[in-house]
Amino acid sequence: MHEVANPYSCENCPLQSRPGLRPLQPQQLAYMGEFKEGEIALEGGESLLEQGDEGNRLYTLIEGVLIRFRTLDDGRRQIVSFMFPGDLSGLQGAFDEPASHSVEALTDARLCTFKRRDFIELISQHPRLGYDITWLAAKEERLLEDHIVALGQRSARERVTYLAVWLVDRALETGLAARDNVLHLPIKQAQIADMLGLSLVHTNRTIRQLEREGLVIWKSREICVPDMDAACKVAQFERDDNSLRPFI
């Protein structure tokens, strides 16, 4: 992890032009320019946050993809979510408690940094931005609900399809995937297994089955969902509507 020498100005932030994100208004941009502390860069595989850390920063992901996970005492790992541009990291735990999870860069990544203690001022001076933070927290809770349902009720075939369509859908929203529903992302089968609570053998067998069916083509560095409607039907997955996501 290192500081970015030439950070973006808020007016030139690439998130402003992401297809699925709602641009900040001029007065919000001016405030965020003062509120922003700086930027950091991570290489793929590098940690942003370690479970148990006493963090004092929050981060908005500008570029790249992160994974959030919990680790048990015996080393077993549960991936909880993937984070895409515009997502806020550090929001998922109580502000005054140690981190309950770790965050790691799946790809090279770039993030804005903010001081946690300044968020009270942000919420008091810009209630709309405070509402957006609440919206992001509610969206995160909805994601966790879907993940619990996937782990508890979906079959292995449904779970893997669900993860593929969710990843491609989020990538389409943030401009990381092409309209042919292809996402270039280096996800290992072990990480899929960690996310979905499956054995590595079962994960491999399920991926091969879905490829034979033409539902999901999952390579080591690429995910393709040729027919999103058909895959969503198999996974019983409801795609987000076309409303724009906020970010700070």
N, C-alpha and C positions, 0 to 999 in steps of 0.2 A: 504494500500500500504506500502511495506517495502523493504528496500535494501536487496539484496541477499548476504549472507555472503561469499559464495564460488561460484563466477560467473564462467561460462564456459570460457576457453581460446578460442580464435577465431579458432584455429586449431581443437579443439574438439567440435565446435558448432554443435548441432544436425541438424541445417538447412543444413549443408554440405551434409547430406545423405538423405534428403527428396527427394522423387521420382520425384516431379515436379519442383524442384528448381535447378538452375545452380550453381554448387559449385564455390566458389571464388578461384582464382589462388593464388599460394604461396606468391607472392609479394603483392597482395591485402590483404591477410590474415594478413601479417606482418603489413601493414599500419593500417588496421582496429583494430588490437590489441592496437595500440597507440591512435587511434581516439576514441575508445569506452570509455565511462565514467564509466559505471558500469551496473548493472542489478537490476531490481525491480520485485517483485512478487505481484500479485493481487488475491484476492479470488473472486469467482463468485458473481456478483452483485456489486462489488466495482468499483468506478469511477477512470479512468485514467486521464480524462480531462473533465472539466466543461465548458459549453458554456459561452463565455465571459471572460474566463481566459486569462491572459497574460503569456502564456507559453514560456519557453526558452529551451525546450527539444524536441527532436524527438525520436521516439521509433521504434525499429524493434521487431515484435512479434516473440518470439521463440517457445512458447508452449501455447496452448489454443485457444480460439475464443473470439473476441470482437465484440460489436455492436457500430455503429456510428449513432447518431440521432440528430435531431433538436427539440427543445421544443418551443411551442408558449406561449404567455403571459398567456393564460387561462389554460395552463397545457397540452394541447393536444400535442402528440408526433408523429413525423414522423421518423421511422427508415430508414436511408439512405443506409446503407450497413452493411455487416458482414465482419469481418477481420480474416484472417487465417494466420498460420505461414509463415513468410517471408514478410508479408505486413508491410509497413511503415506508422506509425501513426504520425500525425502532418504535413504531406506533403500536406494535403487537404485544408489548409488555407494559406493566405498570411503570410509570415514569420514574418512580423513586425506588424501584426494586432491581436487583440483578437480572440480567437477561435470562429468560427461560429457554432460549433457543440459540442456535448459531446461524450465521448467514455467510455464505460462501459464493464467490463468483463462479458461475458455470462457464461464462465467456469473459473476455476482457470487458471491463466495465468502467463507467465514469459516473460519479455521484456528486450532487450538491450536499454541503454540510450545513447544519443549523445547530445552535446551542439549545438544549432542552429547556433550560430555564427561561428562554425568551418566548416560549410558546404561549405563556399566559398573556403577555403583551400582544402577541399576534391576534389571539382570539378576542381580546378586549377592543383592539383598535380596528380589526377587520372581521366582524361577525360572519360575513359570507365565507371567508377563508376558514374560520372556525367550523362553520357548517360543513364545508367540503371535507375537513379532516374527519368529522363525525361520519360523513357519507362513506369515506374510505374505510373507516373502522367497521361500519355496517356491512360493506361489501366483503370485507375480509371474513366477517362472521358467516356470511352466506356461503363463501367458498369453503370454509371449514365444515359447514353443514353438509354440503355436497360431498366433501371428502369422507366424512363419517358414513354417509349413506353408501358411498362406493365401497368402503372397507367392510361394512356390515351386511349389505344386502345384494350388491351386484356380483355376478359371476366373474371369473377371471377374464373371460372374453369381453364382458361389459366394462370391467374396470380399465383394461388396457385401451379399449376404444374410447372410453370416457376421457382418459388422460390425454390421448392423442387429439381429440376434437377440442378439448379445453385449451391445450397449448396452441394449436393452430388458430383457434378463435381469438385468443388473446394476442397472438402475434399479428393477425390481420388487423386488429384494432389499433395496434401501435406501429404499424408499418414495417414489421420485421418479417412478414411472410408475403409472398406474391399471391396474386389472385388465383393462381393455379393450386392454391392450398398446400404449398410446399414451404416448410420451415427448415432452415439450416441451423441445427442446434446439436452440439455434441453430447447427447444423453446416452449413457451406458445402460445396458440391460440391468446391471446391478442397481443403478439409481431408480429405474422403473420399478424394480422389485421392492426397493426401500420405500418408495412412495405408496405402493399399492398393497403392501403386506403379502406379497407372493414370494415363493422360492424362485431362485434363478432359473432352475430347470422348467418350472411351470410358466414363468415369464417368457422364456425362449420358445416353448411349445405354443403358447398363445399367440405370440407375434407371428410365428410361421403360419398358424391357422388363419389369422386375419389377412395376411398377405395373399394366401391362396383364395380367400373369399373376395379379394379386391377391396376390402374395407379400409385397411390401414397398411401402408408400406413404410416400415420403420427400419431405417438403416442406422449405422453408427453415428452419422453426422447429419441425418436428414429425416424428416417426418413428412409423409404425404398422405392426405386424406382425399382420395379422388372424388368422392361424393359425400359432401358434408351432411346433407339431409339424411341419407341412408345410414351413415355412421351415427348421427345423433339419435336416430330412431332405435338403433341397436343399444346404444348406451343409455337411453332414456334421459338424454341431456337436452336442456332447453338453453339455446344460445341467448346471449344478451341482446336486448333491443338495440336500436341505433343511437341511443342517447350518448352524449359525450361524457367521458370520465373527467372529473376535476383532478388537478395536481397542484402542488405548491413548490 
